[in-house]
C-alpha cells in the first residue's frame, strides 16, 4: 500500500507482541523465508534485537524488509524520544527503521505533541523513513496535525471483526491516514465465531485466513502474530480468494461498540 509520504508498506506483516525474545530471531527468520516482508515490533516487547538479527541475517536485502518499531510511553517528550529512537536502532543493529510509531497517546502525560515533533526531526535526520502513531483517537490525530502540520502515515489500532472502528476509520480516510490493525484476529475470539467458521467452510479456508482476507479486502494493513511455522504459512497464504458481498455483510454485522479487548487509549494508565 502507498502511504501519504509516498513510501510503500506491505499490507500483510508479522506482529511479534508477546513473542519471547530468545525465540524472536528464529521465528522472524522463518517468516521471512515464507515470504513475509513486514515485521512489527516495539520497545516494550523486548524483542527488537531478535527482529534486527533476523532481518540482517535473512539473506534478503535490507530494503526489501519493512521494519516497524514503537516508542514506549516512558520515553515521551522531545529529548527522551530522540534518545529512545537511537536506543531502538542500537538494539535492532539497523541504520534506520522504515516506520517509527508513538505507541500510545498517553493523554495524562500530555506529551504526545512534543513527542510527535521529535519523530518529525528523526525523519528529517534520516533515522526513520516514515512516522506514524498507534492507539490515537480522532482528537489526538487532529491535534498533532493541527499543531505541527505533519500528518501520520498510519494509525495502528485495535481492529477485528467484533470491533471494526468504523468512525475512526472515517477520520483516517478524511486525513489521508492508513489504518493498521493490531489484534486482527481478536486474540483468537473471531476464529470461534460461527459466522467466521461458516464463511471459512464455504471457501475451503481456515477461520484465520478468512479474517485476514477480510482485513485486506477492507483496505487495512494487518499484522497477525504467530510463533508456529505452520500457522505463519497459513496466515500468509491468503491470496487467490476474496470474500463476496454476502460474506462481508455477515462480518460487518459482527461489529460491536463494546467489542474492545485491549486497553482504551483514553483511560489507559500506563
N, C-alpha and C positions, 0 to 999 in steps of 0.2 A: 504494500500500500504506500501511496505517496503522502508524506507528511507536509504540513503547511510551510516548512522551511525548505522544501524541495528534495529532502532526503527520503529514501525508501526504507521501509521496515517490513520484514517477513511477517505475514499476517498470523501465522501459526508458529508458536515458540514453545519453549520448555521453561516452566517455573520451577524453582528449587527451594521454595519455602519448606522448612522442616526437613530438608534433605541433610542427613548427617554430614558434617564437614569432612570426616575421614572417607566417606564414600562418594563425595560430590564429583571429584575428578573422573572417576571411573564411569559414573552414571552419565555425566555430561559428554564424555568421550564416546560412549555408546550411542547417545542421542545424535551426536554429530555424524557418526558413521551411518546411522539410519537415514540421515538426511536433514535433520534439524539445522537451521542456520540462524537461530534466535534463542538466546538464553537470558533469563530474567533473574537477577539476584538482588541482594540488598545488604547493607552493612549489618543490620540487625540479624540477618540469617546466619552470620558467622561462617559462611562458606564461599566468600569471594575468592579466596586463594585457590580452592579447588576448581572453581569455574575458570579462573585465569590459566591454571595449569592445563586443563583440558583443551582450551582454545589454542594455547601456544604449541601444544604437542600433538594436535589432531591430524596434522598433515594437510589441513585445509588452510588456504590463505587467510590471514587475519581479516582482510577487508570483506571476506565472504561470510563471516560470523558476526551477527549483530549482538552486542553485549549491552545489557541494561543493568545499572545498579542504582541504589537509592540512598539518600541521606536520612539518617535517623533523627528523631525529634530533639535529642540532647545536643545535636550539632547545629541547631538552627541559630540564625544570626549571621551577619556577613562574614566576619573573620572566622568564626567556627566552621561555617560551611566551606570556605576556601580550604581550610586545613583538612576537613573531612574528605573532600574530594581527592586531595593529594594522598591521603591515607588509603582510600579505596584503590587508587591506581597502584599504590605500592603493593597492597595485598593481591591485587589481580596480576601484578607484574606486566601491565599493559601501558603503553604510552598515552592512550586515550580510551574513552568509552563512547559507544555510539549514542547512548541515551542516559541522561542523569536526571533522576526524579527527586522531588521533595516527597518523602514517604507519606506524611500526614500533615494537614494544615496546622494541627495543634493550636487551635484558636486561643486557648487560655494563655499560651505563651506570647501570642501576638507578634511573632517574629517572621511570619511566612513571607511578607512582602520584602523585608530586608534579605531574607534567605534567597528569594527569587532574584534579587539584584545580584547576589553572588553567583548564581547559576548563569546569569547573563554574562557576567565577567569571565566565568570559566569557559563559556562557549567562545567568547571573543579571543581568549588566550589559546584556543585550540585543544584544551584538555578534555573537553566533551564536545561531541558533534551536534547533538540535539538535546534540548532541555524540555522537561515536562513536569507533571505533578501526579500525585496519587491521592485518592480519597478526598479530593476537593469538591465542595458543593458549588452551586451556581454563584452565590455571593462571594466565595473565596476567589473563584475564577475571575469574576468581573472586577474585583478589587485589584488583583495583581496586574491585569491587563490595563485597567484604568490608571494605575499609579506608575506603571513602567512603560507602557506602550508595546510590550512584548507579550505575545500570546503563546502559551504552552503548545507543544506539538501534539500532546495527548494527555489524557487524564485516565489513570489506571484505577478502576473502581470495582467493588464487588458487583458482579453481574452474572446471573444464571437464570434458568427458566422460571424459577419461583421468585425472582427479584430482578426485574428487567430494566429498571431505571429509565423508563421512557422519558420522563420530564427532563432529567439531567441530560439525556442524550439529545434532546431538542436544543438545549443550550449549547452543547458541544457543536452541533451542526450549525447553529447561528454564528458561533465564534470561529468556526473552522478548526476545531479541536477533534482529533481522533479519539475514539473510545477503545480502551483496552480492558478486558475482563479478567479480574482475579477471582479465584474460587469458581471457575467457569462451570464446573460440574456440580456446584452446590455442595462441595465436600462429600460427594457421592449420593447425596439425597435425591438428586434428579434422576439418578440411574435406576432407582427403585420405583419411580413414578409409573403407574400403569399406562399413562398416555405415552410416555417416552418408550416404555417397553413394547407397546403395540406398534409404534412407528418403526422401531428397530426391527421387529419381526417382519413388518411389511417390506422393508428394504433389504432384508438379509444382512443387517449390520448389528453391531452391539449398541446398547444404550449410550455408551460414552461417545461412540462415533457419531451418533445422531445429534447429541448435544453439541459436540464440537462443530459439526457441519452447520447446525443452527447458528452458532456464533459467526461462522464465516459467511453464511448467506445473509446475515443481518449486517454485514459490513464491519464487524467488530474484530479487533486484534485479540487473540486468545492464547493463553499460556497455561495449559493443563500441566500438572506435575505428576510424575511417577518415578519410582526407583526400580521398577521391574522392566527388563528389556522387552518382554512380550507385550507389556502394556504400552511402552514407549512406541513400539511399532504399530500397535493398534490405533493409538491416538493420532499417529502421523498418517495413517492410511485412510484418509477421508476424501481423497479425490475420486472422481468417477461417479459420484451420485450427488443429487441435491434433493432438497425437501420440496414437495409440491405445496400449493396454496392451502390444501386441507391440513397438511402436517403443520404448517406454520401457524395456521389459525388455532389449531389444537394446543400448540405450545404457547401461543400468545395468551390463551385462556388460563394458563397456569400461573400467570403473574399475580403476585400478592404484595400489597404495600407493606405488610408485616413479615415479608419473607427474608429479611436480612438475617444472616447467620454470624457475621463478623461485627466488630465494633462500629458504633455510629460516630462518624467524624466530628459531630458537634458535641458529643458528650464524652468521648474517649479521654481518659485522664493521663495516659502515658505521654 
